[in-house]
Amino acid sequence: MQGAGTKEQRFRDSFRIKDASTILIRSLKNADITVSECHSEAVDGELSTPFPLDDAYIVGLQLREYGDCESWEEGQLASRTYVRAGETHFYDVKRNPRFLIDKPFHVLMFYVPRSAFDTIAEEARAPRMGELRYQPGIGYDDPVVRNLGGVMQEALKVPEQASRFFVDHVTLALTSHVAYVYGGLCQGTQPLRGGLAGWQKKRACELMDAHLDGGIALHWVAAECGLSISHFARAFRQSVGVTPHAWLMRRRVDAALSLMRDRQRPLSEIALMTGFADQSHFTRVFTKIVGVSPGGWRRNMAKPVEGQHG
């Protein structure tokens, strides 16, 4: 996974922390969406350092309660409120948002530029949205952001091993949700329908099959089919019956099954050869799809067929 570079450093500098797990995503054309998990036990009683002004929003998921949270915008105290763990809050980067660091914190933040929301509107064939509707510093009980954020938090544990397809899907879903619920984006009058053409299905499957490690990005496959990301994802599911990510997982398991017939090859090696993060990840996915663990499948394969003599 690509490093987050400058934006990762912005999170570290703003919240004065040494480390932040970060993924930089380019899943919406040229929009760079950064996801960063920030946590710190250090407390200095000072306001966070301002981000460079940008036409972008930060969508935050509070992972640790933060009582009496003091939020500022454009140099003015905007609110002082209690933000509970699991709540969502928003910051408009062009309004110079800051908050008082007077207690330990743990938060997951999505840095979403305006261009990402513009792309969502374009793909929905809808007018571009205005500003997000939110109250500075106020926590919102949003189960969609909470669940998607929890999924992304798992990916951040080993960001260099996170599947690009998986991350792209989660990011697209969260950005679309925020645009519709908080940005008032309306679905266009001419929604895109229909599955993939035969050549598009063939091309998409060939590309994904050649990149079982998950290193290929969803926007690349969509572009090869001449489609937007959201249209491609919908059309692929309509044509194939599963999402691109689910199809990729199935193909990885198929490849693993072939390799597992060589009983001398370790399962840990097969896991890495077929694009899984590690043997544990391989076991979880394999068991879900096949119905038995890799070890159990090998043991069953070794059993003599009834009636055989040897």
C-alpha positions as CSV (number, residue, x, y, z in Angstrom):
1,M,0.0,0.0,0.0
2,Q,1.3,3.4,-0.8
3,G,2.7,5.6,1.9
4,A,0.6,8.6,2.9
5,G,3.5,11.0,2.8
6,T,2.7,14.6,3.5
7,K,-0.9,14.0,4.8
8,E,0.4,11.4,7.3
9,Q,2.8,14.0,8.6
10,R,0.0,16.5,8.8
11,F,-1.9,14.2,11.2
12,R,1.2,13.7,13.3
13,D,2.0,17.3,13.4
14,S,-1.5,18.5,14.2
15,F,-2.1,16.1,17.1
16,R,1.6,16.1,18.2
17,I,1.9,12.3,18.1
18,K,4.9,10.2,17.1
19,D,3.1,7.4,15.2
20,A,-0.1,7.1,13.1
21,S,-1.2,4.1,11.1
22,T,-2.2,5.5,7.7
23,I,-3.4,4.4,4.3
24,L,-3.4,6.7,1.3
25,I,-6.1,5.7,-1.1
26,R,-6.6,6.8,-4.7
27,S,-10.0,5.2,-5.3
28,L,-11.9,8.1,-6.7
29,K,-10.1,9.3,-9.8
30,N,-7.5,11.8,-8.7
31,A,-8.9,12.3,-5.2
32,D,-6.4,11.3,-2.5
33,I,-8.4,10.1,0.5
34,T,-6.2,9.5,3.6
35,V,-7.3,7.2,6.5
36,S,-5.4,7.6,9.7
37,E,-5.7,6.1,13.1
38,C,-4.4,8.5,15.7
39,H,-3.9,7.9,19.4
40,S,-1.9,9.5,22.1
41,E,-1.5,9.4,25.8
42,A,0.4,12.7,25.9
43,V,-1.5,15.7,27.2
44,D,-0.2,19.3,27.0
45,G,-3.4,21.4,27.4
46,E,-2.8,23.2,24.1
47,L,-4.9,23.5,20.9
48,S,-4.0,21.1,18.1
49,T,-1.8,22.6,15.4
50,P,-3.8,23.9,12.4
51,F,-3.9,21.8,9.2
52,P,-2.9,23.7,6.0
53,L,-6.1,25.2,4.7
54,D,-7.7,23.0,2.1
55,D,-11.1,22.4,0.5
56,A,-11.5,19.1,2.3
57,Y,-13.3,17.5,5.3
58,I,-12.1,15.3,8.0
59,V,-14.7,12.6,9.0
60,G,-13.7,11.3,12.5
61,L,-14.8,8.2,14.3
62,Q,-14.2,8.5,18.0
63,L,-12.6,5.3,19.3
64,R,-12.2,6.6,22.9
65,E,-14.6,8.8,24.8
66,Y,-13.5,12.4,25.0
67,G,-15.4,14.4,27.6
68,D,-15.7,18.2,27.6
69,C,-14.2,18.3,24.1
70,E,-13.4,21.9,23.2
71,S,-13.6,22.5,19.4
72,W,-12.5,25.6,17.5
73,E,-13.2,26.9,14.0
74,E,-11.7,30.0,12.4
75,G,-10.1,31.1,15.6
76,Q,-13.4,31.0,17.6
77,L,-14.6,28.5,20.2
78,A,-17.3,26.5,18.4
79,S,-18.4,24.0,21.0
80,R,-17.6,22.3,24.2
81,T,-19.3,18.9,24.4
82,Y,-18.9,15.2,25.4
83,V,-18.0,13.0,22.5
84,R,-18.7,9.3,23.1
85,A,-16.7,6.4,21.7
86,G,-18.3,5.2,18.5
87,E,-19.6,8.7,17.5
88,T,-18.9,10.5,14.3
89,H,-17.8,14.1,14.0
90,F,-16.8,16.4,11.2
91,Y,-14.1,19.1,10.6
92,D,-14.1,21.5,7.6
93,V,-10.4,21.9,6.9
94,K,-10.8,25.3,5.2
95,R,-12.4,26.6,8.4
96,N,-9.2,26.0,10.4
97,P,-10.5,23.4,12.8
98,R,-8.7,22.7,16.1
99,F,-9.4,21.0,19.4
100,L,-8.0,21.2,22.9
101,I,-5.6,18.3,23.7
102,D,-6.2,18.1,27.4
103,K,-6.7,14.3,27.7
104,P,-5.6,11.1,26.0
105,F,-7.4,10.4,22.7
106,H,-7.9,7.7,20.1
107,V,-9.7,8.5,16.8
108,L,-9.9,7.2,13.2
109,M,-9.9,10.0,10.6
110,F,-10.8,10.1,7.0
111,Y,-9.4,13.1,5.1
112,V,-11.7,13.5,2.2
113,P,-11.0,16.3,-0.4
114,R,-13.9,18.1,-2.2
115,S,-12.8,16.4,-5.5
116,A,-13.9,13.0,-4.0
117,F,-17.4,14.3,-3.3
118,D,-17.5,15.8,-6.8
119,T,-16.7,12.4,-8.2
120,I,-19.5,10.8,-6.2
121,A,-21.9,13.4,-7.6
122,E,-20.7,12.9,-11.2
123,E,-21.1,9.1,-10.9
124,A,-24.6,9.6,-9.5
125,R,-25.4,12.0,-12.3
126,A,-26.4,14.5,-9.7
127,P,-25.5,18.2,-9.1
128,R,-22.5,18.7,-7.0
129,M,-23.2,19.0,-3.3
130,G,-22.8,22.1,-1.2
131,E,-21.2,22.1,2.3
132,L,-21.6,19.3,4.7
133,R,-24.4,19.9,7.3
134,Y,-22.9,19.4,10.8
135,Q,-22.4,21.1,14.1
136,P,-18.7,21.6,15.0
137,G,-17.5,19.3,17.7
138,I,-20.8,17.5,18.0
139,G,-20.8,13.7,17.9
140,Y,-23.3,11.9,15.7
141,D,-24.5,8.4,16.3
142,D,-24.0,7.0,12.8
143,P,-23.9,3.2,12.6
144,V,-22.8,3.2,9.0
145,V,-19.6,5.2,9.7
146,R,-19.1,3.3,12.9
147,N,-19.2,-0.1,11.1
148,L,-17.2,0.9,8.1
149,G,-14.6,2.6,10.4
150,G,-14.3,-0.6,12.4
151,V,-13.6,-2.5,9.2
152,M,-11.0,0.0,8.1
153,Q,-9.4,-0.1,11.6
154,E,-8.6,-3.8,11.0
155,A,-7.0,-3.0,7.7
156,L,-4.8,-0.3,9.4
157,K,-3.3,-3.0,11.7
158,V,-1.1,-4.1,8.7
159,P,-1.7,-1.4,6.1
160,E,1.0,-2.7,3.7
161,Q,-1.0,-6.0,3.4
162,A,-4.5,-4.5,3.1
163,S,-6.2,-5.5,-0.2
164,R,-6.6,-2.5,-2.5
165,F,-10.1,-3.8,-3.6
166,F,-11.2,-4.1,0.0
167,V,-10.0,-0.6,1.0
168,D,-11.4,0.9,-2.2
169,H,-14.9,-0.6,-1.5
170,V,-14.9,0.7,2.1
171,T,-13.8,4.1,1.2
172,L,-16.3,4.5,-1.7
173,A,-19.1,3.3,0.6
174,L,-18.2,5.8,3.4
175,T,-17.7,8.8,1.1
176,S,-21.0,8.1,-0.7
177,H,-22.8,7.7,2.7
178,V,-21.4,11.1,3.9
179,A,-22.3,12.8,0.6
180,Y,-25.9,11.6,0.7
181,V,-26.6,11.9,4.4
182,Y,-24.7,15.0,5.4
183,G,-24.2,16.7,2.0
184,G,-27.7,16.4,0.7
185,L,-26.6,14.8,-2.5
186,C,-29.5,13.6,-4.6
187,Q,-29.5,10.6,-6.9
188,G,-29.7,11.7,-10.5
189,T,-32.8,11.0,-12.6
190,Q,-31.0,8.6,-14.9
191,P,-29.4,5.9,-12.8
192,L,-27.0,3.6,-14.5
193,R,-28.4,0.1,-15.0
194,G,-27.3,-3.2,-16.6
195,G,-24.5,-5.6,-16.1
196,L,-21.1,-5.8,-17.8
197,A,-20.7,-6.4,-21.5
198,G,-19.0,-9.7,-22.4
199,W,-15.7,-8.1,-23.1
200,Q,-15.8,-6.1,-19.9
201,K,-16.5,-9.1,-17.8
202,K,-13.7,-11.0,-19.5
203,R,-11.2,-8.1,-19.1
204,A,-12.1,-7.5,-15.5
205,C,-11.7,-11.2,-14.5
206,E,-8.4,-11.5,-16.4
207,L,-7.0,-8.4,-14.6
208,M,-8.0,-9.6,-11.2
209,D,-6.9,-13.1,-11.9
210,A,-3.4,-11.8,-12.8
211,H,-3.2,-9.9,-9.5
212,L,-4.4,-12.3,-6.9
213,D,-2.3,-10.5,-4.3
214,G,-4.9,-7.7,-4.3
215,G,-2.3,-5.1,-5.3
216,I,-4.5,-3.9,-8.2
217,A,-6.8,-1.0,-7.5
218,L,-10.5,-1.0,-8.2
219,H,-10.3,2.2,-10.2
220,W,-7.8,0.6,-12.5
221,V,-10.0,-2.3,-13.3
222,A,-13.0,0.0,-13.7
223,A,-11.1,2.2,-16.1
224,E,-10.0,-0.7,-18.2
225,C,-13.7,-1.4,-18.7
226,G,-14.5,2.2,-19.5
227,L,-16.6,2.6,-16.4
228,S,-16.7,4.7,-13.1
229,I,-15.9,2.8,-10.0
230,S,-19.5,2.7,-8.6
231,H,-21.0,1.7,-11.9
232,F,-18.4,-1.1,-12.4
233,A,-19.0,-2.4,-8.9
234,R,-22.8,-2.6,-9.5
235,A,-22.5,-4.0,-13.0
236,F,-19.9,-6.7,-11.9
237,R,-22.2,-7.9,-9.1
238,Q,-25.1,-8.0,-11.4
239,S,-23.2,-10.0,-14.0
240,V,-21.2,-12.3,-11.8
241,G,-23.4,-12.5,-8.7
242,V,-20.8,-11.3,-6.2
243,T,-18.7,-8.2,-5.6
244,P,-15.3,-7.9,-7.2
245,H,-13.7,-8.4,-3.7
246,A,-15.7,-11.6,-3.0
247,W,-14.8,-12.9,-6.5
248,L,-11.1,-12.2,-5.8
249,M,-11.3,-14.1,-2.5
250,R,-12.9,-17.1,-4.2
251,R,-10.1,-17.1,-6.9
252,R,-7.5,-17.0,-4.2
253,V,-9.0,-20.0,-2.5
254,D,-9.2,-21.9,-5.8
255,A,-5.5,-21.2,-6.4
256,A,-4.7,-22.4,-2.9
257,L,-6.7,-25.6,-3.4
258,S,-4.5,-26.5,-6.4
259,L,-1.3,-25.8,-4.5
260,M,-2.5,-27.7,-1.4
261,R,-2.5,-31.0,-3.3
262,D,1.3,-30.9,-2.8
263,R,1.3,-32.0,0.8
264,Q,5.0,-31.0,1.3
265,R,4.2,-27.4,0.7
266,P,3.5,-25.6,4.0
267,L,0.2,-23.8,4.4
268,S,2.0,-20.6,5.5
269,E,3.8,-20.6,2.2
270,I,0.6,-21.2,0.2
271,A,-1.1,-18.4,2.0
272,L,1.5,-15.9,0.9
273,M,1.7,-17.3,-2.6
274,T,-2.1,-16.7,-3.1
275,G,-2.2,-13.2,-1.8
276,F,-3.4,-13.6,1.8
277,A,-1.8,-11.5,4.5
278,D,-0.8,-14.5,6.6
279,Q,-1.8,-18.1,7.4
280,S,-4.5,-16.8,9.9
281,H,-6.1,-14.7,7.2
282,F,-5.9,-17.6,4.8
283,T,-7.6,-19.9,7.3
284,R,-10.5,-17.6,8.0
285,V,-11.3,-17.0,4.3
286,F,-10.8,-20.6,3.3
287,T,-13.0,-21.9,6.1
288,K,-15.8,-19.5,5.3
289,I,-15.8,-20.4,1.6
290,V,-15.0,-24.1,1.7
291,G,-16.6,-25.0,5.0
292,V,-13.6,-26.7,6.5
293,S,-10.2,-25.4,7.5
294,P,-7.2,-25.9,5.2
295,G,-5.7,-28.4,7.6
296,G,-9.0,-30.3,7.7
297,W,-9.3,-30.3,3.9
298,R,-5.8,-31.8,3.6
299,R,-6.7,-34.5,6.2
300,N,-9.9,-35.4,4.3
301,M,-8.0,-35.5,1.1
302,A,-5.6,-38.0,2.5
303,K,-8.3,-40.4,3.7
304,P,-8.7,-43.5,1.4
305,V,-11.9,-43.6,-0.6
306,E,-14.3,-46.3,0.8
307,G,-13.8,-49.6,-1.1
308,Q,-10.3,-48.7,-2.0
309,H,-7.6,-51.2,-1.2
310,G,-3.9,-50.4,-0.9
